[in-house]
Amino acid sequence: MTAQEQASELVDAYIGLGSNLGDRLGAIDRAFDAIAALPSTTLVARSSYYESAPLDAPGSDYLNAVARVRTALAPLALLHALQAIEARHGRARPFANAPRTLDLDLLLHGDATVQTSELALPHPRLHERAFVLVPLAEIAPTLALPSYGTVRDLAGRVASQRIAKLKR
């Protein structure tokens, strides 16, 4: 692992998981396993599963969840590892916001702020989306998002977006 791939210390990172094609539940279950198997990374917490309507996108309802990991991977290295997991699950990108077999979004990586063509941290729409905030509030309700407030408070502000906890 190169210095660019390795963070200088372990940090908490949060990953949004989603699927609206094929075996949604199986895809997210397998993605949690793949995330847990990443090098220099430990899966610390995983939310329940939630079903939500697509936002700004066509297709059927999504199944969503959020993972918290402790990782020594640098932000870009973690992003590339997540994209490799998506590819192994048949993720295609025919157009922006296309339906997908698996979508893994790096939401936060410690207190890193990144703005490049490849990666934006914190995720730029994190504070607006119930399908991320509600599962994130389940595992990290007091987590503060820079300039926005706590996850719990933000989740309350998107209550009009349809989201339902999956009963398993």
Order of alpha helices (4+ residues) and beta strands (2+ residues): beta-alpha-beta-beta-beta-alpha-beta-beta-beta-alpha-beta-beta-alpha-beta
